[in-house]
Amino acid sequence: MRLTLPRTRRRAARCPYASPADSQMSVFDHMYGTDMADAIMQTAANGYSGCIVWMLDDAMHVNEPGRLKIWGFWNILGEERYGASAERIRPWYYAVALLSRYFPAGSQILESTVRGVPGVRTMWGRSDGKPTLAIVNTNRDRAVEPDSGRGGFVAGRPGSLSLCRRRTEAG
């Protein structure tokens, strides 16, 4: 379920430490991590050399007394002010951390396309001569898995994955 602005504000109002006017309550949802990975992969595929996500820690910004802007990977003030559970790392951290680890600065991003499988995006990269493939599926209603034997995806109907030409050069 994607959150609309009124829905996310209602959700923030129910959180005792969230600013209802300026919080992204989807950070608690796994789908937000999928969406962020998709956005970062689109950014890289379009030739950008980096992407900055906002923000690491909720404790960085107080919007009104006692209320934080909820946007981060975590909240370091959880145990001290809001309960230890508020310190849990949020799902979107893992998606961004994996992309950062396996597509480090200087990676060569290769153009890739997926045909016939709506909602699935891929990104090929090379760092230190080693290839990396990232796959993100934003279609909640369809599970897919790569099938290297067929050169595509298993998803109930045929799809294809192709590695095309270089998009960006390292350095």
TORMIKOL-338364 format. One record per residue: z, x, y of N, C-alpha, C in turn; residue in three letters. Coordinates in nm, 4 decimals. Atoms other than C-alpha are relative to their C-alpha. Last residue first. Layout:
<atoms>
+----------+----------+----------+----------+----------+----------+----------+----------+----------+------+
:     n.zz :     n.xx :     n.yy :    ca.zz :    ca.xx :    ca.yy :     c.zz :     c.xx :     c.yy : pami :
+----------+----------+----------+----------+----------+----------+----------+----------+----------+------+
:        Z :        X :        Y :        Z :        X :        Y :        Z :        X :        Y :  Ala :
...
+----------+----------+----------+----------+----------+----------+----------+----------+----------+------+
</atoms>
This chain:
<atoms>
+----------+----------+----------+----------+----------+----------+----------+----------+----------+------+
:     n.zz :     n.xx :     n.yy :    ca.zz :    ca.xx :    ca.yy :     c.zz :     c.xx :     c.yy : pami :
+----------+----------+----------+----------+----------+----------+----------+----------+----------+------+
:  -0.0158 :  -0.0898 :  -0.1139 :  -1.2784 :   3.6616 :   0.8024 :  -0.0879 :  -0.0398 :   0.1100 :  Gly :
:  -0.1346 :  -0.0529 :  -0.0213 :  -1.4015 :   3.4818 :   0.4907 :  -0.0015 :   0.0933 :   0.1207 :  Ala :
:  -0.0185 :  -0.1377 :   0.0457 :  -1.7339 :   3.3067 :   0.5309 :   0.1432 :   0.0425 :   0.0255 :  Glu :
:  -0.0580 :  -0.0922 :  -0.0990 :  -1.7683 :   2.9331 :   0.5600 :   0.0143 :   0.1362 :  -0.0642 :  Thr :
:  -0.0216 :   0.0677 :  -0.1274 :  -1.9721 :   2.6615 :   0.3902 :   0.0491 :   0.0973 :   0.1051 :  Arg :
:  -0.1147 :  -0.0446 :  -0.0774 :  -2.1248 :   2.8517 :   0.0967 :   0.0082 :  -0.0784 :   0.1304 :  Arg :
:   0.0154 :  -0.1268 :  -0.0689 :  -2.3725 :   2.6478 :  -0.1011 :   0.1281 :   0.0365 :   0.0735 :  Arg :
:   0.1229 :  -0.0212 :  -0.0774 :  -2.3454 :   2.3749 :  -0.3608 :  -0.0009 :   0.1388 :   0.0625 :  Cys :
:  -0.0359 :  -0.1075 :  -0.0910 :  -2.0983 :   2.3227 :  -0.6412 :  -0.1275 :   0.0382 :   0.0723 :  Leu :
:   0.0904 :  -0.1130 :  -0.0148 :  -2.1703 :   1.9907 :  -0.8048 :   0.0535 :   0.0980 :   0.1025 :  Ser :
:  -0.0604 :  -0.0967 :  -0.0903 :  -1.9533 :   1.7239 :  -0.9547 :  -0.0980 :   0.1144 :   0.0130 :  Leu :
:   0.0432 :  -0.1385 :   0.0084 :  -2.1028 :   1.4208 :  -1.1188 :   0.0691 :   0.0827 :   0.1060 :  Ser :
:  -0.0066 :  -0.0586 :  -0.1326 :  -1.9828 :   1.0779 :  -1.2091 :  -0.0489 :   0.1427 :  -0.0120 :  Gly :
:   0.0381 :  -0.1389 :  -0.0267 :  -2.0421 :   0.8584 :  -1.5078 :   0.0166 :   0.0384 :   0.1458 :  Pro :
:   0.1441 :  -0.0022 :  -0.0264 :  -1.8428 :   0.5412 :  -1.5558 :  -0.0379 :   0.1416 :   0.0399 :  Arg :
:   0.0541 :   0.1288 :   0.0383 :  -1.4998 :   0.4751 :  -1.7017 :  -0.1479 :  -0.0166 :   0.0302 :  Gly :
:  -0.0604 :   0.1055 :  -0.0811 :  -1.3447 :   0.7595 :  -1.5097 :  -0.0570 :  -0.1365 :  -0.0341 :  Ala :
:  -0.0146 :   0.1130 :   0.0898 :  -1.4072 :   1.0842 :  -1.6925 :   0.0702 :  -0.1078 :   0.0800 :  Val :
:  -0.1302 :   0.0624 :   0.0101 :  -1.5295 :   1.3300 :  -1.4332 :  -0.0044 :  -0.1106 :  -0.1018 :  Phe :
:  -0.0278 :   0.1118 :  -0.0899 :  -1.8179 :   1.5730 :  -1.4168 :   0.1411 :  -0.0502 :  -0.0172 :  Gly :
:   0.0289 :  -0.0373 :  -0.1382 :  -1.9612 :   1.8869 :  -1.5721 :   0.0261 :  -0.1120 :   0.0978 :  Gly :
:   0.1133 :   0.0789 :  -0.0500 :  -1.9775 :   1.7327 :  -1.9185 :  -0.0366 :   0.0357 :   0.1431 :  Arg :
:   0.1071 :  -0.0001 :   0.1003 :  -1.7632 :   1.9920 :  -2.0927 :  -0.1232 :  -0.0745 :   0.0460 :  Gly :
:   0.0828 :  -0.1189 :  -0.0171 :  -1.5564 :   2.0523 :  -1.7787 :  -0.1146 :   0.0053 :  -0.1003 :  Ser :
:   0.0512 :  -0.0241 :   0.1347 :  -1.4265 :   1.6972 :  -1.7831 :  -0.0976 :   0.1165 :   0.0097 :  Asp :
:   0.1205 :  -0.0821 :   0.0125 :  -1.2112 :   1.6484 :  -1.4776 :  -0.0361 :   0.0190 :  -0.1459 :  Pro :
:  -0.0351 :  -0.1351 :   0.0409 :  -0.9670 :   1.3587 :  -1.4871 :  -0.1277 :   0.0799 :  -0.0169 :  Glu :
:   0.1114 :  -0.0864 :   0.0395 :  -0.9821 :   1.0264 :  -1.3140 :   0.0552 :   0.1318 :  -0.0489 :  Val :
:  -0.0442 :  -0.1334 :   0.0402 :  -0.7421 :   0.7356 :  -1.2727 :  -0.1234 :   0.0798 :  -0.0419 :  Ala :
:   0.0811 :  -0.0704 :   0.0977 :  -0.8796 :   0.4401 :  -1.0836 :   0.0559 :   0.1392 :  -0.0255 :  Arg :
:   0.0336 :   0.0847 :   0.1144 :  -0.6941 :   0.1696 :  -0.8955 :  -0.0778 :   0.0720 :  -0.1084 :  Asp :
:  -0.1195 :   0.0345 :   0.0777 :  -0.5161 :   0.3959 :  -0.6486 :  -0.0325 :  -0.0743 :  -0.1289 :  Arg :
:   0.0204 :   0.1340 :   0.0548 :  -0.8437 :   0.5457 :  -0.5245 :   0.1158 :  -0.0332 :  -0.0933 :  Asn :
:  -0.0656 :   0.0961 :  -0.0887 :  -0.7415 :   0.8410 :  -0.3078 :  -0.0180 :  -0.1432 :  -0.0480 :  Thr :
:   0.0479 :   0.1343 :   0.0296 :  -0.8177 :   1.0949 :  -0.5816 :   0.0775 :  -0.0975 :   0.0875 :  Asn :
:  -0.0894 :   0.1044 :  -0.0488 :  -0.7834 :   1.4588 :  -0.4805 :  -0.0667 :  -0.1350 :  -0.0268 :  Val :
:   0.0534 :   0.1348 :   0.0185 :  -0.9311 :   1.7564 :  -0.6633 :   0.1025 :  -0.0976 :   0.0545 :  Ile :
:  -0.0977 :   0.1042 :  -0.0318 :  -0.8775 :   2.1210 :  -0.5730 :  -0.0707 :  -0.1339 :  -0.0154 :  Ala :
:   0.0529 :   0.1349 :  -0.0158 :  -1.0778 :   2.3970 :  -0.7406 :   0.1157 :  -0.0936 :   0.0299 :  Leu :
:  -0.0996 :   0.1066 :   0.0053 :  -0.9961 :   2.7645 :  -0.7049 :  -0.0701 :  -0.1327 :   0.0218 :  Thr :
:   0.0337 :   0.1368 :  -0.0417 :  -1.2155 :   3.0671 :  -0.7687 :   0.1186 :  -0.0955 :  -0.0141 :  Pro :
:  -0.0417 :   0.0979 :   0.1006 :  -1.0882 :   3.4266 :  -0.7742 :  -0.0313 :  -0.1412 :   0.0494 :  Lys :
:   0.0955 :   0.0075 :   0.1103 :  -1.2737 :   3.6986 :  -0.5820 :   0.0343 :  -0.1014 :  -0.1072 :  Gly :
:  -0.0095 :  -0.1240 :   0.0779 :  -0.9750 :   3.7738 :  -0.3614 :  -0.0879 :  -0.0047 :  -0.1242 :  Asp :
:  -0.0888 :  -0.0910 :  -0.0705 :  -0.9856 :   3.4106 :  -0.2490 :   0.0207 :   0.1213 :  -0.0894 :  Ser :
:  -0.0101 :  -0.1314 :   0.0627 :  -1.2617 :   3.1701 :  -0.3454 :   0.0879 :   0.0863 :   0.0888 :  Arg :
:  -0.0258 :  -0.1123 :  -0.0878 :  -1.2713 :   2.7998 :  -0.2745 :   0.0065 :   0.1287 :  -0.0794 :  Gly :
:   0.0050 :  -0.1300 :   0.0675 :  -1.3968 :   2.4793 :  -0.4224 :   0.0296 :   0.1065 :   0.1026 :  Trp :
:   0.0199 :  -0.1150 :  -0.0875 :  -1.2918 :   2.1490 :  -0.2697 :   0.0065 :   0.1250 :  -0.0869 :  Met :
:  -0.0282 :  -0.1319 :   0.0552 :  -1.3164 :   1.8149 :  -0.4425 :  -0.0175 :   0.1060 :   0.1079 :  Thr :
:   0.0533 :  -0.1104 :  -0.0797 :  -1.2962 :   1.4550 :  -0.3293 :   0.0386 :   0.1304 :  -0.0689 :  Arg :
:  -0.0322 :  -0.1326 :   0.0524 :  -1.2504 :   1.1396 :  -0.5366 :  -0.0696 :   0.1047 :   0.0854 :  Val :
:  -0.1372 :  -0.0384 :  -0.0278 :  -1.2312 :   0.8008 :  -0.3654 :   0.0404 :   0.1370 :  -0.0514 :  Gly :
:  -0.0550 :   0.0270 :  -0.1332 :  -1.5480 :   0.6609 :  -0.5172 :   0.1462 :   0.0416 :   0.0117 :  Pro :
:  -0.1428 :   0.0248 :   0.0221 :  -1.6668 :   0.8317 :  -0.8391 :   0.0644 :  -0.0213 :   0.1373 :  Val :
:  -0.0249 :   0.1034 :   0.0989 :  -2.0477 :   0.8202 :  -0.8582 :   0.1457 :  -0.0272 :  -0.0309 :  Gly :
:   0.0851 :   0.1187 :  -0.0073 :  -2.1153 :   1.1482 :  -0.6865 :   0.0416 :  -0.0982 :  -0.1085 :  Arg :
:  -0.0258 :   0.0846 :   0.1163 :  -1.8663 :   1.4244 :  -0.6135 :  -0.0855 :  -0.1242 :   0.0194 :  Val :
:   0.0167 :   0.1440 :  -0.0129 :  -1.9721 :   1.6982 :  -0.3778 :   0.0359 :  -0.0672 :  -0.1316 :  Thr :
:   0.0097 :   0.0679 :   0.1286 :  -1.8807 :   2.0597 :  -0.3258 :  -0.0124 :  -0.1494 :   0.0251 :  Ser :
:   0.0269 :   0.1426 :  -0.0059 :  -1.9254 :   2.2980 :  -0.0367 :  -0.0075 :  -0.0568 :  -0.1410 :  Glu :
:   0.1330 :   0.0317 :   0.0487 :  -1.7626 :   2.6336 :  -0.0867 :  -0.0196 :  -0.1503 :   0.0035 :  Leu :
:   0.0102 :   0.1390 :   0.0448 :  -1.4628 :   2.7465 :   0.1142 :  -0.1454 :  -0.0278 :  -0.0345 :  Ile :
:   0.1377 :   0.0445 :  -0.0206 :  -1.4117 :   3.1233 :   0.1339 :  -0.0083 :  -0.1412 :  -0.0582 :  Gln :
:   0.0734 :   0.0565 :   0.1140 :  -1.0442 :   3.1922 :   0.1627 :  -0.1406 :  -0.0400 :   0.0420 :  Ser :
:   0.1087 :  -0.0869 :   0.0433 :  -0.9342 :   3.4128 :   0.4521 :  -0.0774 :  -0.0520 :  -0.1195 :  Gly :
:   0.0820 :  -0.0477 :  -0.1115 :  -0.5990 :   3.2429 :   0.4992 :  -0.1043 :   0.0969 :  -0.0533 :  Ala :
:  -0.0674 :  -0.0728 :  -0.1083 :  -0.4738 :   3.1067 :   0.1676 :  -0.0978 :   0.0378 :   0.1118 :  Pro :
:   0.1071 :  -0.0217 :  -0.0974 :  -0.6458 :   2.8354 :  -0.0420 :   0.0608 :   0.0724 :   0.1199 :  Phe :
:   0.1228 :  -0.0320 :   0.0730 :  -0.4274 :   2.8345 :  -0.3549 :  -0.1243 :   0.0121 :   0.0880 :  Tyr :
:  -0.0127 :  -0.1108 :   0.0950 :  -0.0914 :   2.8594 :  -0.1823 :  -0.1340 :   0.0406 :  -0.0600 :  Arg :
:  -0.0294 :  -0.1241 :  -0.0720 :  -0.1658 :   2.6494 :   0.1232 :   0.0064 :   0.1199 :  -0.0937 :  Ser :
:   0.1218 :  -0.0409 :  -0.0716 :  -0.3355 :   2.3780 :  -0.0833 :   0.0223 :   0.1312 :   0.0743 :  Leu :
:   0.0997 :  -0.0449 :   0.0978 :  -0.0384 :   2.3700 :  -0.3209 :  -0.1293 :   0.0449 :   0.0679 :  Leu :
:  -0.0412 :  -0.1308 :   0.0518 :   0.2125 :   2.3565 :  -0.0343 :  -0.1011 :   0.0543 :  -0.1008 :  Ala :
:   0.0317 :  -0.1003 :  -0.1021 :   0.0244 :   2.0723 :   0.1380 :   0.0350 :   0.1398 :  -0.0504 :  Val :
:   0.1454 :  -0.0059 :  -0.0165 :   0.0271 :   1.8555 :  -0.1752 :  -0.0401 :   0.1093 :   0.0981 :  Ala :
:   0.0583 :  -0.0638 :   0.1181 :   0.3896 :   1.9422 :  -0.2523 :  -0.1523 :   0.0110 :   0.0096 :  Tyr :
:  -0.0198 :  -0.1447 :  -0.0035 :   0.5148 :   1.8685 :   0.0989 :  -0.0761 :   0.0675 :  -0.1148 :  Tyr :
:   0.1180 :  -0.0604 :  -0.0626 :   0.3599 :   1.5202 :   0.0862 :   0.0130 :   0.1510 :   0.0138 :  Trp :
:   0.1176 :  -0.0216 :   0.0854 :   0.6176 :   1.4089 :  -0.1709 :  -0.1167 :   0.0723 :   0.0676 :  Pro :
:   0.0836 :   0.1204 :   0.0110 :   0.9233 :   1.4584 :   0.0492 :  -0.1300 :   0.0299 :  -0.0734 :  Arg :
:   0.1368 :  -0.0323 :  -0.0409 :   1.1777 :   1.7347 :  -0.0049 :  -0.0879 :  -0.1208 :  -0.0295 :  Ile :
:   0.1003 :  -0.0164 :   0.1063 :   1.5175 :   1.5769 :  -0.0403 :  -0.1367 :   0.0322 :   0.0587 :  Arg :
:   0.0523 :  -0.1364 :   0.0042 :   1.7457 :   1.6376 :   0.2573 :  -0.1063 :   0.0211 :  -0.1071 :  Glu :
:   0.0960 :  -0.0167 :  -0.1101 :   1.7973 :   1.2670 :   0.3320 :  -0.0609 :   0.1395 :   0.0018 :  Ala :
:   0.1320 :   0.0455 :   0.0463 :   1.9588 :   1.2335 :  -0.0136 :  -0.1065 :   0.0143 :   0.1094 :  Ser :
:   0.0731 :  -0.1071 :   0.0690 :   2.2486 :   1.4493 :   0.1091 :  -0.1391 :  -0.0435 :  -0.0441 :  Ala :
:  -0.0111 :   0.0084 :   0.1447 :   2.3639 :   1.1830 :   0.3533 :  -0.0900 :   0.1016 :  -0.0673 :  Gly :
:   0.0670 :   0.1198 :   0.0492 :   2.2729 :   1.1245 :   0.7173 :   0.0100 :  -0.0210 :  -0.1500 :  Tyr :
:   0.0007 :   0.1216 :  -0.0824 :   2.4798 :   1.3594 :   0.9285 :  -0.0470 :  -0.1265 :  -0.0710 :  Arg :
:  -0.0938 :  -0.0010 :  -0.1118 :   2.5833 :   1.6891 :   0.7684 :   0.0092 :  -0.1347 :   0.0710 :  Glu :
:  -0.1371 :  -0.0052 :   0.0507 :   2.4160 :   1.6343 :   0.4314 :   0.1014 :  -0.0115 :   0.1135 :  Glu :
:  -0.0387 :   0.1056 :   0.0929 :   2.0889 :   1.5202 :   0.5862 :   0.1456 :   0.0031 :  -0.0383 :  Gly :
:  -0.1287 :   0.0546 :  -0.0434 :   2.0631 :   1.7513 :   0.8868 :   0.0534 :  -0.1066 :  -0.0955 :  Leu :
:  -0.1093 :  -0.0941 :   0.0298 :   1.7933 :   1.9630 :   0.7216 :   0.1368 :  -0.0517 :   0.0419 :  Ile :
:  -0.0926 :   0.0177 :  -0.1111 :   1.5509 :   1.6688 :   0.7109 :   0.1217 :   0.0881 :  -0.0280 :  Asn :
:  -0.1401 :   0.0146 :   0.0356 :   1.2446 :   1.7244 :   0.4914 :   0.0817 :  -0.0248 :   0.1256 :  Trp :
:  -0.0095 :  -0.0249 :   0.1438 :   0.8640 :   1.7566 :   0.4868 :   0.1423 :  -0.0256 :  -0.0498 :  Phe :
:  -0.0015 :  -0.1293 :   0.0660 :   0.8511 :   1.6065 :   0.8319 :  -0.0020 :   0.0017 :  -0.1513 :  Gly :
:   0.1383 :  -0.0438 :   0.0224 :   0.7431 :   1.3009 :   1.0289 :  -0.0049 :   0.1158 :  -0.0989 :  Trp :
:   0.0216 :  -0.0275 :   0.1417 :   1.0608 :   1.0995 :   1.0888 :  -0.1486 :   0.0297 :  -0.0190 :  Ile :
:   0.1391 :   0.0300 :   0.0323 :   1.1339 :   1.1267 :   1.4602 :  -0.0215 :   0.0404 :  -0.1448 :  Lys :
:   0.0986 :  -0.1076 :   0.0086 :   1.5095 :   1.1320 :   1.4661 :  -0.1408 :  -0.0561 :  -0.0155 :  Leu :
:   0.1211 :   0.0394 :   0.0730 :   1.7688 :   0.8818 :   1.5807 :  -0.1042 :   0.1105 :   0.0086 :  Arg :
:  -0.0283 :   0.0277 :   0.1401 :   2.1262 :   0.9631 :   1.6799 :  -0.1199 :  -0.0381 :  -0.0850 :  Gly :
:  -0.1267 :  -0.0495 :   0.0559 :   2.0552 :   0.9364 :   2.0528 :   0.0219 :  -0.0452 :  -0.1455 :  Pro :
:  -0.1049 :   0.0708 :  -0.0721 :   1.6835 :   0.8639 :   2.1083 :   0.1320 :   0.0409 :  -0.0650 :  Glu :
:   0.0710 :   0.0887 :  -0.0916 :   1.3732 :   1.0577 :   2.0065 :   0.0970 :  -0.0798 :   0.0869 :  Asn :
:  -0.0799 :   0.1209 :  -0.0121 :   1.5437 :   1.3556 :   1.8488 :  -0.0699 :  -0.0868 :   0.1035 :  Val :
:   0.0203 :   0.0897 :  -0.1142 :   1.2972 :   1.6222 :   1.7416 :   0.0884 :  -0.1237 :  -0.0097 :  His :
:   0.0596 :  -0.0683 :  -0.1158 :   1.3293 :   1.9321 :   1.5232 :  -0.0033 :  -0.0887 :   0.1237 :  Met :
:  -0.1065 :  -0.0395 :  -0.0927 :   1.5724 :   1.7647 :   1.2812 :  -0.0552 :   0.0700 :   0.1246 :  Ala :
:  -0.0329 :   0.1091 :  -0.0918 :   1.2761 :   1.5905 :   1.1153 :   0.1000 :   0.0417 :   0.1075 :  Asp :
:  -0.1357 :   0.0501 :   0.0143 :   1.1625 :   1.9221 :   0.9664 :   0.0288 :  -0.1090 :   0.1029 :  Asp :
:  -0.0708 :  -0.0426 :   0.1199 :   0.8170 :   2.0629 :   0.9005 :   0.1293 :  -0.0770 :  -0.0231 :  Leu :
:  -0.0807 :  -0.1148 :  -0.0295 :   0.6030 :   1.8704 :   1.1461 :   0.0797 :   0.0365 :  -0.1222 :  Met :
:  -0.1122 :   0.0252 :  -0.0881 :   0.3122 :   1.8028 :   1.2088 :   0.0988 :  -0.0826 :  -0.0763 :  Trp :
:  -0.0573 :   0.1330 :   0.0192 :   0.0481 :   1.9571 :   0.9876 :   0.1266 :  -0.0107 :   0.0839 :  Val :
:  -0.1440 :   0.0024 :  -0.0238 :  -0.1597 :   2.2490 :   1.1084 :   0.0474 :  -0.1426 :  -0.0203 :  Ile :
:  -0.0491 :   0.1335 :  -0.0309 :  -0.5058 :   2.3039 :   0.9644 :   0.1509 :   0.0085 :   0.0180 :  Cys :
:  -0.1404 :   0.0271 :   0.0225 :  -0.7092 :   2.6180 :   0.9299 :   0.0358 :  -0.1406 :   0.0404 :  Gly :
:  -0.0644 :  -0.1090 :   0.0729 :  -1.0520 :   2.7782 :   0.9273 :   0.1482 :  -0.0240 :  -0.0241 :  Ser :
:  -0.1182 :  -0.0471 :  -0.0722 :  -1.2470 :   2.4661 :   1.0182 :   0.0721 :   0.1055 :  -0.0833 :  Tyr :
:   0.0118 :  -0.1311 :  -0.0616 :  -1.5907 :   2.4464 :   0.8610 :   0.1193 :   0.0497 :   0.0781 :  Gly :
:   0.0788 :   0.0071 :  -0.1225 :  -1.6306 :   2.0781 :   0.7819 :   0.0039 :   0.1289 :   0.0805 :  Asn :
:   0.1410 :   0.0198 :   0.0362 :  -1.5177 :   2.1257 :   0.4229 :  -0.0907 :  -0.0053 :   0.1225 :  Ala :
:   0.0545 :  -0.1267 :   0.0503 :  -1.1891 :   2.2697 :   0.5505 :  -0.1484 :  -0.0125 :  -0.0320 :  Ala :
:  -0.0015 :  -0.0950 :  -0.1108 :  -1.1131 :   1.9593 :   0.7585 :  -0.0625 :   0.1323 :  -0.0420 :  Thr :
:   0.1130 :   0.0357 :  -0.0873 :  -1.2189 :   1.7278 :   0.4752 :  -0.0106 :   0.0957 :   0.1174 :  Gln :
:   0.1219 :  -0.0407 :   0.0698 :  -0.9823 :   1.9139 :   0.2403 :  -0.1242 :  -0.0356 :   0.0811 :  Met :
:   0.0088 :  -0.1463 :  -0.0092 :  -0.6987 :   1.8818 :   0.4918 :  -0.1274 :   0.0493 :  -0.0675 :  Ile :
:   0.0323 :  -0.0360 :  -0.1388 :  -0.7602 :   1.5065 :   0.5292 :  -0.0164 :   0.1514 :   0.0162 :  Ala :
:   0.1370 :   0.0412 :  -0.0262 :  -0.7719 :   1.4527 :   0.1515 :  -0.0429 :   0.0410 :   0.1413 :  Asp :
:   0.0847 :  -0.0957 :   0.0716 :  -0.4516 :   1.6518 :   0.1022 :  -0.1472 :  -0.0317 :   0.0257 :  Ala :
:  -0.0034 :  -0.1254 :  -0.0753 :  -0.2891 :   1.4408 :   0.3743 :  -0.0843 :   0.1075 :  -0.0675 :  Met :
:   0.0796 :   0.0146 :  -0.1226 :  -0.4015 :   1.1174 :   0.2082 :  -0.0033 :   0.1285 :   0.0814 :  Asp :
:   0.1402 :   0.0069 :   0.0403 :  -0.2695 :   1.2261 :  -0.1308 :  -0.0905 :  -0.0095 :   0.1226 :  Thr :
:   0.0376 :  -0.1355 :   0.0424 :   0.0606 :   1.3293 :   0.0218 :  -0.1453 :   0.0063 :  -0.0419 :  Gly :
:   0.0141 :  -0.0750 :  -0.1243 :   0.0801 :   0.9927 :   0.2002 :  -0.0394 :   0.1442 :  -0.0308 :  Tyr :
:   0.1360 :   0.0199 :  -0.0503 :   0.0134 :   0.8235 :  -0.1353 :  -0.0232 :   0.0751 :   0.1313 :  Met :
:   0.0913 :  -0.0955 :   0.0633 :   0.3330 :   0.9766 :  -0.2738 :  -0.1421 :  -0.0130 :   0.0549 :  His :
:   0.0886 :   0.0557 :   0.1026 :   0.5410 :   0.7791 :  -0.0255 :  -0.0946 :   0.1055 :  -0.0556 :  Asp :
:  -0.0799 :   0.0206 :   0.1209 :   0.8414 :   0.9086 :   0.1717 :  -0.0849 :  -0.0443 :  -0.1192 :  Phe :
:  -0.0322 :  -0.1320 :   0.0555 :   0.6178 :   1.0523 :   0.4442 :   0.0830 :  -0.0097 :  -0.1268 :  Val :
:   0.0797 :  -0.0266 :   0.1200 :   0.4856 :   0.6962 :   0.4860 :   0.0302 :   0.1368 :  -0.0599 :  Ser :
:  -0.0803 :   0.0274 :   0.1184 :   0.7713 :   0.6318 :   0.7278 :  -0.0778 :   0.0206 :  -0.1301 :  Met :
:   0.1037 :   0.0252 :   0.1007 :   0.5861 :   0.8001 :   1.0112 :   0.0719 :  -0.0186 :  -0.1333 :  Gln :
:  -0.0239 :  -0.0543 :   0.1335 :   0.8365 :   0.7743 :   1.2944 :  -0.1164 :  -0.0375 :  -0.0906 :  Ser :
:   0.0792 :  -0.1210 :   0.0243 :   0.8029 :   0.7240 :   1.6685 :   0.0391 :   0.0648 :  -0.1330 :  Asp :
:   0.1157 :  -0.0149 :  -0.0879 :   0.9145 :   0.3834 :   1.7981 :  -0.0880 :   0.1193 :  -0.0352 :  Ala :
:   0.1022 :   0.1005 :   0.0310 :   1.1445 :   0.2950 :   1.5083 :  -0.1270 :   0.0173 :   0.0828 :  Pro :
:   0.0426 :   0.0611 :  -0.1248 :   1.3293 :   0.6265 :   1.5498 :  -0.1080 :  -0.1026 :  -0.0319 :  Ser :
:   0.1402 :  -0.0117 :  -0.0422 :   1.4779 :   0.6942 :   1.2106 :  -0.0234 :  -0.0674 :   0.1337 :  Ala :
:   0.0191 :  -0.1175 :  -0.0850 :   1.8492 :   0.7603 :   1.1485 :  -0.1432 :   0.0175 :   0.0499 :  Tyr :
:  -0.1009 :  -0.0192 :  -0.1043 :   1.9734 :   0.4283 :   1.0103 :  -0.0218 :   0.1195 :   0.0917 :  Pro :
:  -0.0561 :  -0.1324 :   0.0291 :   1.6482 :   0.3470 :   0.8272 :   0.0982 :   0.0347 :   0.1121 :  Cys :
:  -0.0976 :   0.0133 :   0.1087 :   1.5829 :  -0.0292 :   0.8462 :   0.0664 :   0.1328 :  -0.0360 :  Arg :
:  -0.1170 :   0.0704 :  -0.0534 :   1.4171 :   0.0057 :   1.1886 :   0.1081 :  -0.0162 :  -0.1067 :  Ala :
:  -0.0806 :  -0.0956 :  -0.0763 :   1.1835 :   0.2679 :   1.0399 :   0.1261 :  -0.0661 :   0.0539 :  Ala :
:  -0.0602 :  -0.0903 :   0.0992 :   1.0569 :   0.0169 :   0.7802 :   0.0890 :   0.1032 :   0.0694 :  Arg :
:  -0.1062 :   0.0765 :   0.0663 :   0.9987 :  -0.2412 :   1.0532 :   0.0729 :   0.0880 :  -0.1019 :  Arg :
:  -0.1100 :   0.0143 :  -0.0972 :   0.8098 :   0.0206 :   1.2551 :   0.1151 :  -0.0810 :  -0.0586 :  Arg :
:  -0.0729 :  -0.1272 :  -0.0036 :   0.6034 :   0.1147 :   0.9468 :   0.1144 :  -0.0058 :   0.1013 :  Thr :
:  -0.0750 :  -0.0162 :   0.1242 :   0.5103 :  -0.2514 :   0.8939 :   0.0798 :   0.1301 :   0.0012 :  Arg :
:  -0.1173 :   0.0892 :   0.0010 :   0.4119 :  -0.3059 :   1.2584 :   0.0857 :   0.0179 :  -0.1258 :  Pro :
:  -0.0983 :  -0.0370 :  -0.1019 :   0.1974 :   0.0119 :   1.2555 :   0.1183 :  -0.0967 :   0.0030 :  Leu :
:   0.0503 :   0.0278 :  -0.1338 :   0.0257 :  -0.0708 :   0.9275 :   0.1089 :   0.0374 :   0.0990 :  Thr :
:  -0.0890 :   0.0593 :  -0.0977 :   0.1389 :   0.0970 :   0.6102 :  -0.0700 :  -0.0200 :   0.1323 :  Leu :
:   0.0052 :  -0.0742 :  -0.1256 :  -0.1067 :   0.1518 :   0.3306 :   0.0867 :  -0.0722 :   0.1020 :  Arg :
:   0.0000 :   0.0838 :  -0.1173 :   0.0000 :   0.0000 :   0.0000 :   0.0000 :   0.0889 :   0.1245 :  Met :
+----------+----------+----------+----------+----------+----------+----------+----------+----------+------+
</atoms>
